[in-house]
Amino acid sequence: MFLAKVHVSLKPTVNDPQGLTIAHALGRLDFDSVDSVRAGKYFEVKIDSTDQSAAEADVKSMCEKLLANPVIETFTYELESI
Amino acid sequence: MFLAKVHVSLKPTVNDPQGLTIAHALGRLDFDSVDSVRAGKYFEVKIDSTDQSAAEADVKSMCEKLLANPVIETFTYELESI
């Protein structure tokens, strides 16, 4: 069994209204040190497999097909055996 | 300047309808090795400060007050100097 930890973030050139909204909200809570906020998604995917390279290929394909929108998002992942 | 990488995840005992939906969708895309999916949030917060311990305290407080819902979510964060 493997655990894939997937991070999906907006590309740097893409506007992040959610991040902006959070940054403003933090400012209103007197967190004056906040410079900027980027919001993204985090997935933990358990993969029932014994073949690490097959699991790795699966995770990459899952990100490309479903977890991330390749037009506006980038993804990174780590795979660990559990 | 510091960069806080914040992970917000549902507590293990809390149902994760988003994760279930994603797991089913992955199954329909023939990713048969998927055992389960947990969906969460990921934030990158830039903090304009030179005091690491003050920045650390700020991040913890931001999570407790806004970024995470303490009733159903847990949070972890890493702080790095940039």
Backbone of each chain as nested JSON, in Angstrom:
{
  "chains": [
    {"id": "A", "residues": [
      {"number": 1, "name": "MET", "atoms": {"N": [0.852, -1.204, 0.0], "CA": [0.0, 0.0, 0.0], "C": [0.881, 1.244, 0.0]}},
      {"number": 2, "name": "PHE", "atoms": {"N": [0.465, 2.225, -0.776], "CA": [1.213, 3.482, -0.856], "C": [0.285, 4.641, -0.491]}},
      {"number": 3, "name": "LEU", "atoms": {"N": [0.875, 5.723, -0.002], "CA": [0.136, 6.953, 0.258], "C": [0.742, 8.048, -0.607]}},
      {"number": 4, "name": "ALA", "atoms": {"N": [-0.087, 8.603, -1.474], "CA": [0.371, 9.713, -2.321], "C": [-0.111, 11.021, -1.694]}},
      {"number": 5, "name": "LYS", "atoms": {"N": [0.828, 11.941, -1.452], "CA": [0.473, 13.269, -0.943], "C": [0.58, 14.242, -2.108]}},
      {"number": 6, "name": "VAL", "atoms": {"N": [-0.571, 14.728, -2.547], "CA": [-0.637, 15.539, -3.774], "C": [-0.943, 17.003, -3.433]}},
      {"number": 7, "name": "HIS", "atoms": {"N": [-0.12, 17.901, -3.977], "CA": [-0.383, 19.333, -3.842], "C": [-0.763, 19.887, -5.208]}},
      {"number": 8, "name": "VAL", "atoms": {"N": [-1.888, 20.587, -5.241], "CA": [-2.321, 21.241, -6.483], "C": [-2.4, 22.739, -6.221]}},
      {"number": 9, "name": "SER", "atoms": {"N": [-1.623, 23.52, -6.976], "CA": [-1.61, 24.976, -6.786], "C": [-1.868, 25.684, -8.11]}},
      {"number": 10, "name": "LEU", "atoms": {"N": [-2.406, 26.881, -8.001], "CA": [-2.598, 27.685, -9.207], "C": [-1.237, 28.075, -9.764]}},
      {"number": 11, "name": "LYS", "atoms": {"N": [-1.132, 28.167, -11.073], "CA": [0.11, 28.647, -11.683], "C": [0.359, 30.085, -11.212]}},
      {"number": 12, "name": "PRO", "atoms": {"N": [1.627, 30.477, -11.042], "CA": [1.943, 31.812, -10.519], "C": [1.3, 32.95, -11.323]}},
      {"number": 13, "name": "THR", "atoms": {"N": [1.096, 32.707, -12.612], "CA": [0.555, 33.794, -13.462], "C": [-0.963, 33.903, -13.362]}},
      {"number": 14, "name": "VAL", "atoms": {"N": [-1.58, 32.947, -12.678], "CA": [-3.047, 32.921, -12.613], "C": [-3.525, 33.68, -11.375]}},
      {"number": 15, "name": "ASN", "atoms": {"N": [-4.52, 34.544, -11.552], "CA": [-5.087, 35.257, -10.413], "C": [-5.633, 34.281, -9.377]}},
      {"number": 16, "name": "ASP", "atoms": {"N": [-5.54, 34.69, -8.092], "CA": [-6.005, 33.794, -7.026], "C": [-6.976, 34.562, -6.131]}},
      {"number": 17, "name": "PRO", "atoms": {"N": [-8.23, 34.706, -6.584], "CA": [-9.201, 35.482, -5.792], "C": [-9.413, 34.932, -4.389]}},
      {"number": 18, "name": "GLN", "atoms": {"N": [-9.332, 33.591, -4.264], "CA": [-9.496, 32.989, -2.934], "C": [-8.346, 33.424, -2.02]}},
      {"number": 19, "name": "GLY", "atoms": {"N": [-7.143, 33.382, -2.561], "CA": [-5.982, 33.809, -1.778], "C": [-6.079, 35.275, -1.387]}},
      {"number": 20, "name": "LEU", "atoms": {"N": [-6.529, 36.106, -2.322], "CA": [-6.694, 37.543, -2.034], "C": [-7.722, 37.762, -0.923]}},
      {"number": 21, "name": "THR", "atoms": {"N": [-8.817, 37.047, -1.018], "CA": [-9.877, 37.19, -0.01], "C": [-9.366, 36.797, 1.373]}},
      {"number": 22, "name": "ILE", "atoms": {"N": [-8.615, 35.706, 1.41], "CA": [-8.07, 35.244, 2.7], "C": [-7.067, 36.274, 3.239]}},
      {"number": 23, "name": "ALA", "atoms": {"N": [-6.242, 36.815, 2.342], "CA": [-5.245, 37.809, 2.787], "C": [-5.948, 39.034, 3.389]}},
      {"number": 24, "name": "HIS", "atoms": {"N": [-7.026, 39.472, 2.757], "CA": [-7.781, 40.622, 3.293], "C": [-8.4, 40.286, 4.643]}},
      {"number": 25, "name": "ALA", "atoms": {"N": [-8.949, 39.084, 4.733], "CA": [-9.588, 38.669, 5.995], "C": [-8.546, 38.624, 7.117]}},
      {"number": 26, "name": "LEU", "atoms": {"N": [-7.368, 38.112, 6.802], "CA": [-6.302, 38.049, 7.821], "C": [-5.896, 39.47, 8.229]}},
      {"number": 27, "name": "GLY", "atoms": {"N": [-5.905, 40.385, 7.25], "CA": [-5.584, 41.776, 7.566], "C": [-6.599, 42.368, 8.532]}},
      {"number": 28, "name": "ARG", "atoms": {"N": [-7.852, 42.068, 8.317], "CA": [-8.915, 42.578, 9.213], "C": [-8.827, 41.944, 10.583]}},
      {"number": 29, "name": "LEU", "atoms": {"N": [-8.147, 40.786, 10.678], "CA": [-7.937, 40.16, 12.0], "C": [-6.615, 40.637, 12.612]}},
      {"number": 30, "name": "ASP", "atoms": {"N": [-6.078, 41.753, 12.012], "CA": [-4.86, 42.377, 12.54], "C": [-3.591, 41.55, 12.343]}},
      {"number": 31, "name": "PHE", "atoms": {"N": [-3.582, 40.679, 11.359], "CA": [-2.331, 39.992, 11.013], "C": [-1.623, 40.864, 9.972]}},
      {"number": 32, "name": "ASP", "atoms": {"N": [-0.99, 41.93, 10.46], "CA": [-0.419, 42.927, 9.549], "C": [0.812, 42.422, 8.806]}},
      {"number": 33, "name": "SER", "atoms": {"N": [1.399, 41.334, 9.286], "CA": [2.647, 40.846, 8.659], "C": [2.367, 40.039, 7.393]}},
      {"number": 34, "name": "VAL", "atoms": {"N": [1.097, 39.763, 7.093], "CA": [0.778, 38.939, 5.915], "C": [1.056, 39.725, 4.636]}},
      {"number": 35, "name": "ASP", "atoms": {"N": [1.897, 39.165, 3.801], "CA": [2.234, 39.828, 2.533], "C": [1.317, 39.331, 1.422]}},
      {"number": 36, "name": "SER", "atoms": {"N": [1.141, 38.02, 1.341], "CA": [0.241, 37.448, 0.325], "C": [-0.138, 36.018, 0.724]}},
      {"number": 37, "name": "VAL", "atoms": {"N": [-1.224, 35.536, 0.125], "CA": [-1.698, 34.172, 0.383], "C": [-2.014, 33.519, -0.962]}},
      {"number": 38, "name": "ARG", "atoms": {"N": [-1.543, 32.276, -1.136], "CA": [-1.934, 31.493, -2.313], "C": [-2.669, 30.26, -1.792]}},
      {"number": 39, "name": "ALA", "atoms": {"N": [-3.856, 30.037, -2.322], "CA": [-4.668, 28.911, -1.847], "C": [-4.595, 27.78, -2.861]}},
      {"number": 40, "name": "GLY", "atoms": {"N": [-4.542, 26.544, -2.351], "CA": [-4.49, 25.386, -3.244], "C": [-5.196, 24.203, -2.628]}},
      {"number": 41, "name": "LYS", "atoms": {"N": [-5.002, 23.038, -3.265], "CA": [-5.674, 21.819, -2.793], "C": [-4.625, 20.791, -2.365]}},
      {"number": 42, "name": "TYR", "atoms": {"N": [-5.052, 19.951, -1.425], "CA": [-4.139, 18.904, -0.91], "C": [-4.919, 17.597, -0.842]}},
      {"number": 43, "name": "PHE", "atoms": {"N": [-4.384, 16.548, -1.458], "CA": [-5.076, 15.247, -1.452], "C": [-4.159, 14.176, -0.88]}},
      {"number": 44, "name": "GLU", "atoms": {"N": [-4.736, 13.283, -0.106], "CA": [-4.014, 12.085, 0.307], "C": [-4.723, 10.896, -0.342]}},
      {"number": 45, "name": "VAL", "atoms": {"N": [-4.025, 10.222, -1.238], "CA": [-4.624, 9.111, -1.981], "C": [-3.942, 7.803, -1.559]}},
      {"number": 46, "name": "LYS", "atoms": {"N": [-4.724, 6.885, -1.003], "CA": [-4.172, 5.559, -0.653], "C": [-4.278, 4.674, -1.876]}},
      {"number": 47, "name": "ILE", "atoms": {"N": [-3.154, 4.042, -2.227], "CA": [-3.11, 3.21, -3.434], "C": [-2.761, 1.777, -3.039]}},
      {"number": 48, "name": "ASP", "atoms": {"N": [-3.67, 0.88, -3.4], "CA": [-3.506, -0.533, -3.049], "C": [-2.682, -1.212, -4.137]}},
      {"number": 49, "name": "SER", "atoms": {"N": [-1.35, -1.188, -3.952], "CA": [-0.457, -1.753, -4.969], "C": [0.838, -2.151, -4.273]}},
      {"number": 50, "name": "THR", "atoms": {"N": [1.596, -3.033, -4.921], "CA": [2.904, -3.409, -4.369], "C": [4.016, -2.918, -5.288]}},
      {"number": 51, "name": "ASP", "atoms": {"N": [3.619, -2.364, -6.421], "CA": [4.582, -1.939, -7.441], "C": [4.719, -0.411, -7.4]}},
      {"number": 52, "name": "GLN", "atoms": {"N": [5.858, 0.07, -6.859], "CA": [6.031, 1.516, -6.657], "C": [5.976, 2.28, -7.98]}},
      {"number": 53, "name": "SER", "atoms": {"N": [6.616, 1.752, -9.016], "CA": [6.652, 2.513, -10.28], "C": [5.261, 2.573, -10.903]}},
      {"number": 54, "name": "ALA", "atoms": {"N": [4.485, 1.495, -10.762], "CA": [3.105, 1.522, -11.292], "C": [2.271, 2.517, -10.491]}},
      {"number": 55, "name": "ALA", "atoms": {"N": [2.475, 2.54, -9.183], "CA": [1.713, 3.472, -8.332], "C": [2.086, 4.906, -8.696]}},
      {"number": 56, "name": "GLU", "atoms": {"N": [3.379, 5.127, -8.935], "CA": [3.868, 6.468, -9.307], "C": [3.219, 6.91, -10.631]}},
      {"number": 57, "name": "ALA", "atoms": {"N": [3.191, 6.006, -11.591], "CA": [2.589, 6.335, -12.898], "C": [1.101, 6.629, -12.741]}},
      {"number": 58, "name": "ASP", "atoms": {"N": [0.447, 5.854, -11.874], "CA": [-0.982, 6.076, -11.621], "C": [-1.227, 7.465, -11.046]}},
      {"number": 59, "name": "VAL", "atoms": {"N": [-0.423, 7.836, -10.058], "CA": [-0.627, 9.135, -9.395], "C": [-0.459, 10.27, -10.403]}},
      {"number": 60, "name": "LYS", "atoms": {"N": [0.586, 10.182, -11.218], "CA": [0.821, 11.218, -12.238], "C": [-0.389, 11.328, -13.171]}},
      {"number": 61, "name": "SER", "atoms": {"N": [-0.889, 10.188, -13.582], "CA": [-2.026, 10.169, -14.496], "C": [-3.296, 10.692, -13.819]}},
      {"number": 62, "name": "MET", "atoms": {"N": [-3.497, 10.352, -12.537], "CA": [-4.66, 10.859, -11.786], "C": [-4.632, 12.386, -11.731]}},
      {"number": 63, "name": "CYS", "atoms": {"N": [-3.428, 12.931, -11.497], "CA": [-3.291, 14.393, -11.416], "C": [-3.623, 15.016, -12.767]}},
      {"number": 64, "name": "GLU", "atoms": {"N": [-3.073, 14.427, -13.824], "CA": [-3.283, 14.99, -15.171], "C": [-4.734, 14.888, -15.608]}},
      {"number": 65, "name": "LYS", "atoms": {"N": [-5.415, 13.804, -15.215], "CA": [-6.788, 13.578, -15.708], "C": [-7.871, 14.181, -14.827]}},
      {"number": 66, "name": "LEU", "atoms": {"N": [-7.579, 14.258, -13.494], "CA": [-8.703, 14.671, -12.632], "C": [-8.336, 15.68, -11.533]}},
      {"number": 67, "name": "LEU", "atoms": {"N": [-7.258, 15.401, -10.802], "CA": [-7.002, 16.191, -9.588], "C": [-6.564, 17.627, -9.907]}},
      {"number": 68, "name": "ALA", "atoms": {"N": [-5.906, 17.819, -11.043], "CA": [-5.439, 19.173, -11.387], "C": [-5.95, 19.577, -12.768]}},
      {"number": 69, "name": "ASN", "atoms": {"N": [-6.214, 20.867, -12.91], "CA": [-6.589, 21.398, -14.227], "C": [-5.305, 21.917, -14.874]}},
      {"number": 70, "name": "PRO", "atoms": {"N": [-4.781, 21.182, -15.869], "CA": [-3.464, 21.529, -16.43], "C": [-3.402, 22.93, -17.046]}},
      {"number": 71, "name": "VAL", "atoms": {"N": [-4.544, 23.516, -17.347], "CA": [-4.526, 24.857, -17.969], "C": [-4.117, 25.908, -16.942]}},
      {"number": 72, "name": "ILE", "atoms": {"N": [-4.596, 25.785, -15.7], "CA": [-4.349, 26.841, -14.705], "C": [-3.625, 26.358, -13.46]}},
      {"number": 73, "name": "GLU", "atoms": {"N": [-3.428, 25.04, -13.349], "CA": [-2.835, 24.524, -12.114], "C": [-1.581, 23.696, -12.385]}},
      {"number": 74, "name": "THR", "atoms": {"N": [-0.723, 23.651, -11.345], "CA": [0.415, 22.73, -11.376], "C": [0.242, 21.76, -10.216]}},
      {"number": 75, "name": "PHE", "atoms": {"N": [0.902, 20.615, -10.3], "CA": [0.785, 19.646, -9.201], "C": [2.16, 19.071, -8.854]}},
      {"number": 76, "name": "THR", "atoms": {"N": [2.303, 18.713, -7.591], "CA": [3.477, 17.963, -7.154], "C": [2.948, 16.835, -6.275]}},
      {"number": 77, "name": "TYR", "atoms": {"N": [3.73, 15.767, -6.147], "CA": [3.274, 14.667, -5.287], "C": [4.473, 13.935, -4.696]}},
      {"number": 78, "name": "GLU", "atoms": {"N": [4.217, 13.343, -3.53], "CA": [5.216, 12.464, -2.906], "C": [4.506, 11.124, -2.674]}},
      {"number": 79, "name": "LEU", "atoms": {"N": [5.272, 10.057, -2.871], "CA": [4.69, 8.721, -2.689], "C": [5.451, 8.015, -1.581]}},
      {"number": 80, "name": "GLU", "atoms": {"N": [4.734, 7.533, -0.569], "CA": [5.434, 6.801, 0.483], "C": [4.728, 5.467, 0.716]}},
      {"number": 81, "name": "SER", "atoms": {"N": [5.52, 4.525, 1.126], "CA": [4.976, 3.194, 1.398], "C": [4.375, 3.205, 2.801]}},
      {"number": 82, "name": "ILE", "atoms": {"N": [3.196, 2.658, 2.963], "CA": [2.579, 2.624, 4.315], "C": [2.206, 1.196, 4.693]}}
    ]},
    {"id": "B", "residues": [
      {"number": 1, "name": "MET", "atoms": {"N": [11.646, 37.872, 5.381], "CA": [10.395, 37.338, 4.811], "C": [10.365, 35.831, 5.029]}},
      {"number": 2, "name": "PHE", "atoms": {"N": [9.206, 35.337, 5.406], "CA": [9.028, 33.901, 5.628], "C": [7.905, 33.392, 4.726]}},
      {"number": 3, "name": "LEU", "atoms": {"N": [7.98, 32.1, 4.413], "CA": [6.907, 31.43, 3.678], "C": [6.368, 30.316, 4.56]}},
      {"number": 4, "name": "ALA", "atoms": {"N": [5.079, 30.414, 4.893], "CA": [4.442, 29.359, 5.677], "C": [3.676, 28.451, 4.725]}},
      {"number": 5, "name": "LYS", "atoms": {"N": [3.969, 27.149, 4.806], "CA": [3.223, 26.16, 4.013], "C": [2.255, 25.461, 4.954]}},
      {"number": 6, "name": "VAL", "atoms": {"N": [0.972, 25.715, 4.755], "CA": [-0.047, 25.254, 5.703], "C": [-0.909, 24.154, 5.061]}},
      {"number": 7, "name": "HIS", "atoms": {"N": [-1.049, 23.038, 5.777], "CA": [-1.943, 21.963, 5.336], "C": [-3.128, 21.906, 6.291]}},
      {"number": 8, "name": "VAL", "atoms": {"N": [-4.322, 21.921, 5.74], "CA": [-5.532, 21.791, 6.555], "C": [-6.283, 20.55, 6.074]}},
      {"number": 9, "name": "SER", "atoms": {"N": [-6.482, 19.599, 6.97], "CA": [-7.164, 18.353, 6.603], "C": [-8.319, 18.079, 7.556]}},
      {"number": 10, "name": "LEU", "atoms": {"N": [-9.304, 17.363, 7.064], "CA": [-10.409, 16.961, 7.932], "C": [-9.88, 15.984, 8.971]}},
      {"number": 11, "name": "LYS", "atoms": {"N": [-10.445, 16.032, 10.172], "CA": [-10.093, 15.052, 11.197], "C": [-10.472, 13.665, 10.694]}},
      {"number": 12, "name": "PRO", "atoms": {"N": [-9.693, 12.627, 11.051], "CA": [-9.957, 11.277, 10.535], "C": [-11.389, 10.786, 10.805]}},
      {"number": 13, "name": "THR", "atoms": {"N": [-11.988, 11.263, 11.895], "CA": [-13.329, 10.76, 12.249], "C": [-14.425, 11.486, 11.464]}},
      {"number": 14, "name": "VAL", "atoms": {"N": [-14.059, 12.517, 10.708], "CA": [-15.055, 13.316, 10.0], "C": [-15.248, 12.764, 8.59]}},
      {"number": 15, "name": "ASN", "atoms": {"N": [-16.509, 12.618, 8.179], "CA": [-16.795, 12.166, 6.813], "C": [-16.2, 13.119, 5.795]}},
      {"number": 16, "name": "ASP", "atoms": {"N": [-15.783, 12.555, 4.641], "CA": [-15.152, 13.387, 3.618], "C": [-15.866, 13.157, 2.283]}},
      {"number": 17, "name": "PRO", "atoms": {"N": [-17.042, 13.767, 2.1], "CA": [-17.803, 13.542, 0.866], "C": [-17.016, 13.913, -0.387]}},
      {"number": 18, "name": "GLN", "atoms": {"N": [-16.192, 14.966, -0.275], "CA": [-15.39, 15.364, -1.44], "C": [-14.399, 14.256, -1.797]}},
      {"number": 19, "name": "GLY", "atoms": {"N": [-13.759, 13.718, -0.782], "CA": [-12.807, 12.637, -1.009], "C": [-13.484, 11.408, -1.605]}},
      {"number": 20, "name": "LEU", "atoms": {"N": [-14.675, 11.091, -1.092], "CA": [-15.432, 9.939, -1.621], "C": [-15.793, 10.151, -3.097]}},
      {"number": 21, "name": "THR", "atoms": {"N": [-16.23, 11.351, -3.405], "CA": [-16.616, 11.662, -4.789], "C": [-15.427, 11.515, -5.721]}},
      {"number": 22, "name": "ILE", "atoms": {"N": [-14.276, 12.013, -5.271], "CA": [-13.066, 11.927, -6.094], "C": [-12.651, 10.462, -6.272]}},
      {"number": 23, "name": "ALA", "atoms": {"N": [-12.75, 9.694, -5.181], "CA": [-12.383, 8.275, -5.274], "C": [-13.274, 7.554, -6.293]}},
      {"number": 24, "name": "HIS", "atoms": {"N": [-14.561, 7.849, -6.268], "CA": [-15.474, 7.211, -7.241], "C": [-15.132, 7.647, -8.668]}},
      {"number": 25, "name": "ALA", "atoms": {"N": [-14.849, 8.925, -8.828], "CA": [-14.518, 9.43, -10.176], "C": [-13.246, 8.762, -10.689]}},
      {"number": 26, "name": "LEU", "atoms": {"N": [-12.268, 8.6, -9.804], "CA": [-11.025, 7.93, -10.218], "C": [-11.309, 6.479, -10.606]}},
      {"number": 27, "name": "GLY", "atoms": {"N": [-12.241, 5.844, -9.869], "CA": [-12.618, 4.47, -10.207], "C": [-13.223, 4.393, -11.595]}},
      {"number": 28, "name": "ARG", "atoms": {"N": [-14.049, 5.355, -11.918], "CA": [-14.691, 5.372, -13.255], "C": [-13.666, 5.666, -14.339]}},
      {"number": 29, "name": "LEU", "atoms": {"N": [-12.519, 6.242, -13.955], "CA": [-11.451, 6.469, -14.947], "C": [-10.485, 5.273, -14.953]}},
      {"number": 30, "name": "ASP", "atoms": {"N": [-10.957, 4.145, -14.357], "CA": [-10.197, 2.882, -14.356], "C": [-8.927, 2.922, -13.512]}},
      {"number": 31, "name": "PHE", "atoms": {"N": [-8.893, 3.777, -12.51], "CA": [-7.79, 3.73, -11.541], "C": [-8.211, 2.774, -10.426]}},
      {"number": 32, "name": "ASP", "atoms": {"N": [-8.104, 1.476, -10.733], "CA": [-8.637, 0.47, -9.808], "C": [-7.819, 0.333, -8.529]}},
      {"number": 33, "name": "SER", "atoms": {"N": [-6.592, 0.866, -8.546], "CA": [-5.733, 0.677, -7.359], "C": [-6.06, 1.683, -6.249]}},
      {"number": 34, "name": "VAL", "atoms": {"N": [-6.967, 2.624, -6.515], "CA": [-7.279, 3.651, -5.5], "C": [-8.082, 3.029, -4.366]}},
      {"number": 35, "name": "ASP", "atoms": {"N": [-7.545, 3.152, -3.167], "CA": [-8.227, 2.601, -1.989], "C": [-9.105, 3.675, -1.345]}},
      {"number": 36, "name": "SER", "atoms": {"N": [-8.558, 4.879, -1.178], "CA": [-9.355, 5.973, -0.597], "C": [-8.684, 7.315, -0.906]}},
      {"number": 37, "name": "VAL", "atoms": {"N": [-9.468, 8.374, -0.804], "CA": [-8.968, 9.735, -1.043], "C": [-9.446, 10.634, 0.097]}},
      {"number": 38, "name": "ARG", "atoms": {"N": [-8.534, 11.454, 0.638], "CA": [-8.907, 12.475, 1.613], "C": [-8.541, 13.822, 0.98]}},
      {"number": 39, "name": "ALA", "atoms": {"N": [-9.51, 14.701, 0.95], "CA": [-9.266, 16.012, 0.33], "C": [-9.05, 17.065, 1.418]}},
      {"number": 40, "name": "GLY", "atoms": {"N": [-8.112, 17.993, 1.165], "CA": [-7.86, 19.049, 2.144], "C": [-7.456, 20.326, 1.445]}},
      {"number": 41, "name": "LYS", "atoms": {"N": [-6.983, 21.284, 2.25], "CA": [-6.595, 22.59, 1.71], "C": [-5.103, 22.827, 1.946]}},
      {"number": 42, "name": "TYR", "atoms": {"N": [-4.522, 23.621, 1.04], "CA": [-3.085, 23.927, 1.134], "C": [-2.912, 25.439, 0.909]}},
      {"number": 43, "name": "PHE", "atoms": {"N": [-2.248, 26.098, 1.818], "CA": [-2.039, 27.549, 1.703], "C": [-0.555, 27.868, 1.766]}},
      {"number": 44, "name": "GLU", "atoms": {"N": [-0.143, 28.823, 0.943], "CA": [1.202, 29.371, 1.074], "C": [1.036, 30.833, 1.484]}},
      {"number": 45, "name": "VAL", "atoms": {"N": [1.498, 31.147, 2.68], "CA": [1.332, 32.499, 3.235], "C": [2.704, 33.167, 3.352]}},
      {"number": 46, "name": "LYS", "atoms": {"N": [2.872, 34.27, 2.628], "CA": [4.137, 35.027, 2.754], "C": [3.995, 36.009, 3.9]}},
      {"number": 47, "name": "ILE", "atoms": {"N": [4.978, 35.982, 4.809], "CA": [4.919, 36.808, 6.015], "C": [6.109, 37.761, 6.021]}},
      {"number": 48, "name": "ASP", "atoms": {"N": [5.793, 39.041, 6.06], "CA": [6.824, 40.084, 6.025], "C": [7.287, 40.354, 7.456]}},
      {"number": 49, "name": "SER", "atoms": {"N": [8.295, 39.59, 7.876], "CA": [8.787, 39.717, 9.255], "C": [10.236, 39.261, 9.273]}},
      {"number": 50, "name": "THR", "atoms": {"N": [10.959, 39.687, 10.309], "CA": [12.35, 39.215, 10.443], "C": [12.482, 38.341, 11.687]}},
      {"number": 51, "name": "ASP", "atoms": {"N": [11.387, 38.244, 12.446], "CA": [11.398, 37.516, 13.717], "C": [10.699, 36.17, 13.527]}},
      {"number": 52, "name": "GLN", "atoms": {"N": [11.518, 35.084, 13.497], "CA": [10.942, 33.762, 13.194], "C": [9.902, 33.342, 14.229]}},
      {"number": 53, "name": "SER", "atoms": {"N": [10.175, 33.573, 15.498], "CA": [9.222, 33.086, 16.515], "C": [7.913, 33.879, 16.438]}},
      {"number": 54, "name": "ALA", "atoms": {"N": [8.008, 35.173, 16.121], "CA": [6.771, 35.969, 15.97], "C": [5.997, 35.471, 14.749]}},
      {"number": 55, "name": "ALA", "atoms": {"N": [6.707, 35.17, 13.673], "CA": [6.047, 34.666, 12.454], "C": [5.384, 33.329, 12.753]}},
      {"number": 56, "name": "GLU", "atoms": {"N": [6.087, 32.482, 13.517], "CA": [5.54, 31.161, 13.874], "C": [4.256, 31.332, 14.69]}},
      {"number": 57, "name": "ALA", "atoms": {"N": [4.293, 32.232, 15.649], "CA": [3.102, 32.464, 16.485], "C": [1.952, 32.997, 15.637]}},
      {"number": 58, "name": "ASP", "atoms": {"N": [2.295, 33.867, 14.694], "CA": [1.263, 34.414, 13.795], "C": [0.598, 33.304, 12.978]}},
      {"number": 59, "name": "VAL", "atoms": {"N": [1.415, 32.426, 12.421], "CA": [0.873, 31.359, 11.563], "C": [-0.065, 30.471, 12.368]}},
      {"number": 60, "name": "LYS", "atoms": {"N": [0.357, 30.105, 13.564], "CA": [-0.481, 29.246, 14.421], "C": [-1.822, 29.933, 14.691]}},
      {"number": 61, "name": "SER", "atoms": {"N": [-1.743, 31.223, 14.978], "CA": [-2.962, 31.965, 15.289], "C": [-3.854, 32.126, 14.052]}},
      {"number": 62, "name": "MET", "atoms": {"N": [-3.235, 32.338, 12.879], "CA": [-4.005, 32.432, 11.626], "C": [-4.775, 31.147, 11.387]}},
      {"number": 63, "name": "CYS", "atoms": {"N": [-4.102, 30.013, 11.633], "CA": [-4.758, 28.715, 11.417], "C": [-5.933, 28.559, 12.382]}},
      {"number": 64, "name": "GLU", "atoms": {"N": [-5.684, 28.907, 13.651], "CA": [-6.738, 28.718, 14.657], "C": [-7.921, 29.655, 14.414]}},
      {"number": 65, "name": "LYS", "atoms": {"N": [-7.656, 30.851, 13.904], "CA": [-8.734, 31.836, 13.765], "C": [-9.443, 31.804, 12.421]}},
      {"number": 66, "name": "LEU", "atoms": {"N": [-8.686, 31.401, 11.347], "CA": [-9.323, 31.533, 10.022], "C": [-9.115, 30.346, 9.085]}},
      {"number": 67, "name": "LEU", "atoms": {"N": [-7.864, 29.903, 8.958], "CA": [-7.57, 28.941, 7.891], "C": [-8.16, 27.557, 8.161]}},
      {"number": 68, "name": "ALA", "atoms": {"N": [-8.311, 27.197, 9.442], "CA": [-8.853, 25.868, 9.757], "C": [-10.054, 26.009, 10.684]}},
      {"number": 69, "name": "ASN", "atoms": {"N": [-10.989, 25.106, 10.535], "CA": [-12.126, 25.038, 11.452], "C": [-11.779, 24.014, 12.529]}},
      {"number": 70, "name": "PRO", "atoms": {"N": [-11.459, 24.487, 13.743], "CA": [-10.949, 23.551, 14.775], "C": [-11.929, 22.437, 15.148]}},
      {"number": 71, "name": "VAL", "atoms": {"N": [-13.197, 22.619, 14.815], "CA": [-14.174, 21.588, 15.2], "C": [-13.978, 20.333, 14.336]}},
      {"number": 72, "name": "ILE", "atoms": {"N": [-13.723, 20.515, 13.031], "CA": [-13.659, 19.356, 12.129], "C": [-12.327, 19.2, 11.413]}},
      {"number": 73, "name": "GLU", "atoms": {"N": [-11.419, 20.185, 11.592], "CA": [-10.166, 20.12, 10.835], "C": [-8.952, 20.169, 11.749]}},
      {"number": 74, "name": "THR", "atoms": {"N": [-7.848, 19.61, 11.223], "CA": [-6.549, 19.754, 11.887], "C": [-5.644, 20.509, 10.92]}},
      {"number": 75, "name": "PHE", "atoms": {"N": [-4.585, 21.115, 11.439], "CA": [-3.657, 21.826, 10.554], "C": [-2.211, 21.522, 10.932]}},
      {"number": 76, "name": "THR", "atoms": {"N": [-1.369, 21.573, 9.936], "CA": [0.08, 21.501, 10.172], "C": [0.7, 22.603, 9.322]}},
      {"number": 77, "name": "TYR", "atoms": {"N": [1.893, 23.052, 9.707], "CA": [2.544, 24.091, 8.89], "C": [4.056, 23.983, 9.01]}},
      {"number": 78, "name": "GLU", "atoms": {"N": [4.7, 24.446, 7.969], "CA": [6.165, 24.553, 7.97], "C": [6.487, 26.015, 7.643]}},
      {"number": 79, "name": "LEU", "atoms": {"N": [7.508, 26.532, 8.292], "CA": [7.892, 27.929, 8.075], "C": [9.311, 27.952, 7.532]}},
      {"number": 80, "name": "GLU", "atoms": {"N": [9.493, 28.611, 6.387], "CA": [10.869, 28.674, 5.861], "C": [11.197, 30.129, 5.533]}},
      {"number": 81, "name": "SER", "atoms": {"N": [12.452, 30.444, 5.653], "CA": [12.901, 31.8, 5.361], "C": [13.083, 31.929, 3.854]}},
      {"number": 82, "name": "ILE", "atoms": {"N": [12.596, 33.002, 3.25], "CA": [12.77, 33.173, 1.79], "C": [13.411, 34.51, 1.478]}}
    ]}
  ]
}
